[in-house]
Amino acid sequence: MTHNDQHATPRAPVRRTLWLAIDDHALPLRRNLHLCISRPVIRAEPVLAPRRDDPQAPDQIAAHFYGTVLHEGGRFRMWYYPVALGDEPGTLTQGPIAYAESDDGLTWQRPILNQIAFRGSRANNAIALPEARIEGVTLIRDDDDPDPMRRYKLVYNPHTGPYWSMRTATSPDGLHWTPGRELIIREFLEQASFYYHDGLYIVNAQTISPWRRSEGGGLMGRQAYAWVSSDFDHWLEETVESFTLPEPADHADRGLRQPYDQVHIGIGAASFGSVCIGLFGRWHNHPDFHQITCDLSLVVSNDGLHFREPAKGHVFIAADDAPAPAWQGTQYPTILAQGNGILNVGDETRIYFDRWRNAPYGEAYYGDVALATLPRDRWGYLALNPDPEALIRQHGSNRYDPATTYDLDEGVVWTAPFVVPPAAHLLLNVDGGAGFTVAVADARFRLLDGYGGDTAGVLDVDRGFDCPVRWPGAPLAALAGQTVRLRISMRRQPHNEPRLYAAELVTE
């Protein structure tokens, strides 16, 4: 699998050890540092828009990204959820799922697949599955499965009659699918993502089933849940609250139609070995559905099941920053939605997401696929706190004497303990690399001889995504098999404030 693909096998899970600045479990102990969440660059134009001039197109009025983007061998592949006008006024035709390809991930082509007759023609990009009415389509490529007919694994949202639910399928090429059994989860759910993490296949979704209850047995709004399987074929009906926003204290104020923030379609997560990064829809509920908006917020997880916000309440991509286009002079509310859209491509992190114009069903309805980007793995960074003496001069405070406290020009963060693998070396994703040193300690924080003080690791480059750490004594690989922690220190520079975005343990 490539550097940025998600692994998908329960037989021998591969754990890329990645410590992100936004992950306070991987980097739990900090001094004189604060976290800053990065601001993504949001592309103004969609990368995939509906074909509103083609009534025979499955994506006639919406190309929704309740979907997946994979990057394989220099080519981008997208599976998405198309919507066309329905046969009756004020109705929609949802699905079948559709497929697109791109050389750069920005300009997409819709190949003719000749699989499904849609409105009298097979000249379309629709993919054949047993159900015609389908929403979410999330999948992974699994190069570790010995059966090439199961190379691609799909979880999708068919409408089974009573509700939207979940079904699986497998494929050798991502285009021709063999469906699994029906109704593997017997309740309403709408998924945001499907990923493999730490030996488990995981689907992250919202459920609004009446037997899902909040604290004290009260009703609940939309919240994120995770369903798991160890082999992709057999799924537990038991589930876990993956991420929740607060429910009102009064049970009478809870529920799907009550006006408070809820979690829309679960977590759109991607696994990067030892950590999952995801987005959730911060759904601003309203009694009038067409007044609802939805922003995207950032979450992180170490087990792939329990997610947390690095900065509580922070909005990562606001609907106002990525509005769906107006319709005939009317700017309807925008709902942003997440999917299997987070991937690293070279030195860039790409975030594909959905922009839904929340207009009544009909001509005004609209959805497209949007894109935001970051420098690779730079979701946020740790930086030194502002100089307290400057704050005192600015605000006139003398409540403490800086001379009696710790070194104000140094910040320190410790990693969680880990076992050093064979042939391991450490890379830092930093700015101001000259201000960094890395010491190695045992699990109880005792510095190891040859790896601390004057023999601590240093960086020979000032900035970059993969800055190697060099220990002047013995290399990190000499500690293979030992359980250690890293003590990462950064020092204020005259012309360059140091920033730590991530650290990665690489095995050759």
N, C-alpha and C positions, 0 to 999 in steps of 0.2 A: 504494500500500500504506500501511497505517497506521503510526504511529510505532513500534509494537512488533512488526509482522509480519516474517517472514523473507523476504528477497528470493530469487527463484528464477529467474534467467535467465542464460545464458552470454553474452548479446549485449552487455549494457552493465551490468556489476556496479556497484551503488551501494554506496559505502563510507561508512557513518556513522563518523566518527572519534571513538571513545570511549576514553578512558584511565581504567581502573579502578584503584583502589588495590591490588586483588589481583593486578594484572598487572605483574610485574617486568620484562617486556620492553618494554612501552609506557612504564613509569616506571622506568628502570633504575638511575639514580644517586641515592642518598639519603644524607642526613646528619642525625643526631640525631633520627631518626624510627623508629618501629616499626609493624608491621602488626598489626591486630586483626581477626579474622574475626567477622562479625556472627552473632548467634544468631537464627534465624528464629522466628516465632510459629507454632506448630503447632496447627491446629484439632483439637480432641479428637474431634469426630464426623466421619464420612466425608461427603463431598459426594455420593457415589453408592455405594449399597450393593446387594448382590444381592437378588433377589426370592425369598426362600426359601419363601414360601408359594404360589408359582406354578410347578407342575411343567412348564408349557408355555413358560416364559420361557427364552430362551437364556442369560440370566444368573441362573439359578435358585440357584446356590450361590456364584458368584464373578463380580464385575464388575471384572476386572483392568485396571489402567491400564498395559498395554503399548501405549500409545495416544497420542492427540494432543488438545490443546485449542487452538482458534483463537478469536480475538475479532474479530468482523466487524460493523461498523456498530452497535455497542452490544449485540450478541447473542453469546453464547458457544455454541460447537459442540464436541462431543466425539465422538471415535471410539474405541472401546475393545474389549477382548478378553473376551467372556463365556464362562462355563463352567457347564454343567449336569451333573447326575448322569448317568452312563452307563446303558446298558441292562442291564449285568451288575453285580453287587455289586462295589464297590471299583474302579470305572472312572468316567471322566469323558468328557463330550462337550465338546470344545474348539472354539469358534467356532460359527457364522460370526461375522464382526465385527458390532458393534452401534453404534448412534448415539443421541445424546442432545442436548438443547438447554436453554439456560438464559438468563434475563434478567440474572442477577447472578453466575453462576458458582458459586453455592452450592447452589441448589435446582434440580434438573434434571428435565426431562420426557423421556419416551421415546416419541417419536411413532410411530404405527403406519404402517409403510412399505409393507406388503403386497407385499414382494418375494420372500420365501422362505417355503415351508411348513416350519414347525418343529413337529414332533410333532403334525402334522395341522392346523395353523392358520397362516394368513398374517397374523394380527393380532398382529404383533410389530415390533420395531425393528431387525431384522437386515437387512444389506445383501448383495445378491447378488454373489457372485464365483464363479469356476468351481469352487474347492475348498471343501469343507465344513469341513475341519479346518485352522484358522488360529489363529496366536498374535498376534504383534505387528502393529500397524497404525499406521504413521507417515506423515504427509502434510504438504504445504505448499500454500498458495495462491500461484499464480504470475500476478500481474496483468500481468507484462511479456511473457508469451507472446502473440503476435498471434493464435493460434488459440484462440477461446473454448472449444472442446471439450476443451482441455488446461489449463483454468484451474486445476484441482486435480490435483496429482501425488501418487500414493500408492506407498509401498513396504510390502509386507506379507510375512508369514512363513507360507506354506502348508507343510503336510506332504506331501511329494511321493511318499511310499512309503518310500524309504530314510532320509530325514532331513528336518528342517526346513531350508528354504532361502529364497530371495528371489525375489519377482516384483513387477512394477510394474503400475500402471493409471493411467488418466487420466479426468477427469470435468469436465463443465461446471458442476456444482452441488455436488459432494461427496457426492452420493447415488447417482447412476447412473454406473457405472464400465465402461470398456472396458479389459480386461486386456491387458498386453503379452505378449511371448513368455515361455515357461516356462523355468525354471532359468537365469536370466541369470548366476547365480554357482553353479558346480557343486560346492558343498561345504556342509557343515553350518554354519549360522549362525543366531543369534538376536539381533535388533537391539534397540537402545535408542532410536535416533533416526535421522531423515532430515532434512537441512537443506541449505540452499544458502549457500555462503560463498566469496567471492573468485573467482567464475567457475566453481565446481565444485558439482555435486550430490554429496552425501556421505552414505553410510550408515555408521553406527557400530554395531558389533555384536561379539559374542563368537563365536569359532569354536573348535570342539574337534576339527577335522579331524586325522587322524593324520599328515598331511604338514606340519602346522605344528609347527615344532620350536623349542626354546629354545636358548640359547647352548651350543655344543659338540655340537649335534644331539640333546640329550636331550628327553624328553617335556616337556610344559608343561601348566600348569593353565589355567583360564579367564583370558583376557586380552582387551583391547580392540583391535580392528582397524578400519580404515576402508577402504571401497571407494568409488571415484570414477567419475564420468561427466561429460563436458562438455556433453552434450545430452539426458540422461535416457534416451535410447533405447539407447545403447551403453555398456556398463560394462566397465572393465578387470577382468580376473581377477587381476592383480597388486594387492597390497594393502600396507598400512603398519601397523606396530605403533603404534596411536594412544596407548595408555597401558598400562603394565604395572606390576604389583607384583613385588617380588623373587621369583625362583624359588630354591628351596633350592640350596646349593652342590653338594651330592651329587646327581648325576643320578638315583640310585635313589629319592630322596625327592620327586621331581617327578611331577606328573600330576594328573588330574582327581579321583582318589580319595584323594589325600594330604592330611593335615590342616594346611594353611597357607592364609593369606589370598589370595584370587584376585579377579578383576574379573568381576562378573556382568553379562552382556548388553551390555557396552560402555559408551560414554559417552552419556548423555541430554543432548544439546547443543542450544543455540539460538544463532543468529548475530545479533549486534548490530552489524553493519557491519564494523568493524575488529577485532572480538574475538568469540570464542565463549566462552560460559559453559556449563558442564556439570556433571553429577553422575554418579558411577559407583557401582555397588554393591560395597561392600567385603564380599565373600562369605567368611564364616568357615567354611571347609570342615571337614567332619567325616565319619568313616567311616559313621556312621549318618545318612542323609540327613535324617531328621526331627529331628535335633539342630542342623541348620545355621541360623544367623541371618545377616542381612545389613543393614548400615548404609549410609547414603549419604554420600559425601565429595565435596568441591568441587574442580573442576579448571577451568583456563582455557587458551585456545589463541589464537594469532594467525593461523595458517594453516588452522585447521579440521581439521588432520590430526594434529598432535602436541600432546598435552595435558600439563599439569603441575599439581601441587598447589601452591597458594599457601602452604600450611603443611603440610609433609609429615606424614602420619599423622593429620591432623585429621579428626574425624568431624563432619559438618555436621548431619545428622539421624540420631540413633541409633535403632535398633529399639526400645530400651527407652523412648524418649521418644514413640514413636508405635506402641504395640503393637496388634496385631490383637486383637479381642475374644476373651475366653476362650470355650471350648466346654464346656458342662455342668460347670463348675467347674474345668476343666483349662486352664491357660495354656500353649498350645503356643508354640514359638519363632516369631518374626516375621521375615519376609523383606521388606525394603523394596526397591522397584524403581522405576527412573526411566524416563522416556519423552520425548516431545515435549511437555513440560509446563511449560516456563519461558517466561513472557511478562509484559510490562509492561502494566498497565491503569491509566491515570491516574497517580497518584503512588504506585502499589503494584507491587511485583514479586510475581507469583504463581508458586508451584511446586506443580504437581499431581504426585502420585506414587502408587505402588501399595503397599498393605499386604496381604501374603499370610500367612495363618495356615498355618504349615508342619505341617499335620496329614496323616495318611494319607488317600488318596483315598476319598471317601464323604461321609457327612453332615457330618463334622467339618471338611471342607475349606472354605476361605473366602478371598475376596479383595474388597477395596473400593478406591475412589478417595479419596485423602486430599489435604489441602491445607496448605501452609505459606506464609507471607507475609513480606515484607521491605518497608521503604520503598524506593521505586524506585531501583534500581541500587546500593543500599547493601549489597553483599555483604561489604564489609570497609572499613576506613578506616586512613589513616596518621595517627598522632598523635605529638606530641613525647615524647621519652623522659622518664621521671621525673627530677625535679630531683636531680642527683648529690649536692648538699650535704645534701638530706634523707636520701638513702640513707646517706651517711657518718654522719650523726647517728644514724640508726636502727641501723646495723650496726657502727659504730665503725671503719670502714675509712679509712685515709689513704694509700692506695697511689698516689694521684695528687692533684695540686693543681688544682681546677677553674679557678683563676685563669689557669692556663697553657694551657688548651685553648680550643676555639672557643666562640662565643656559645651558652650553654646554654639560652637562651630562644628560639632560632630553630631551625627545621628546614627543610630544603631538599630538593626532589626535581626532577629534570630529566626532560623527556619525551624519547622517541626523536625523531629528525629527521622532519619532514614538510613537504610542499609546501602553502603557504597557498592555499586555493582562493579564487576570486572571491567577494566579498560575504560573507566569513567573519566570524563573531564567536564569542567563547569564553564558555561557561557553566561554572560550577563547582557541584558538588553538595557542600555543606559545612555544617558548624556552626562558629560562631566566625568568620564572614567578615571581621570587622574586623581580624583578625590576619593576613590574607593580602595578598600582593603577587605580581604575575606579571610577570617580565621576559622579553624576547624576545632570543634570541641566534642567531647563524648556526650551521651544523652543527658547527663547531669550538669552540662554547661562547663565542664573542666577543659580548658584549652589543652590541646595535644602538643607535645614537644615537636618542634619542626614545622608547626602550622599556625603559629600565633606570634604576636609581637613583631620583632624584626623579620621573622620568617613567614609572616602572613602573606596570603596571595595578593597579587597586584595585577592591574590591567596595563597593557602596553599601548592601548589605543584609547582615545578620548571619548568616542561615541560610536554607537552601532547597535545592531540587533543581536549580533553573535560575538561579543567581545570575550576572548578567552582569558581565563584567570590562570596566572602562572605563579606557582609556589617556588621560591628560590631554593628550598631544600629538596624534599621529595615530592613527586606528583600526587595528586589526589588518588589516582589509581592504586597507589601503594597501600591504601587503607581498605581495599576491597574486602567485603564481608563484615566490616565493622559498622556498628550503629553510631551515627554521628549527627551533630547539628552544625550548621554554618552560622557564623557571626559576621554579617555584612555591615561594614562601617562606611559612611560617606562623610567627607569633610568639605566645608564651604571653600570655594575657590574664588580668587580675586575677580575673575572675569567670566566665570561659568558655574552656575549653581548646579550641583549634581542631582540627577534624577534616576531612580531605579524603577523600571517598568516591569521587569521579569528576570528570573534566573532559570536556567535549564540545565539539567544533568543529562549529558549525552554519552552514550556507550558506543564505542567503535569495535 
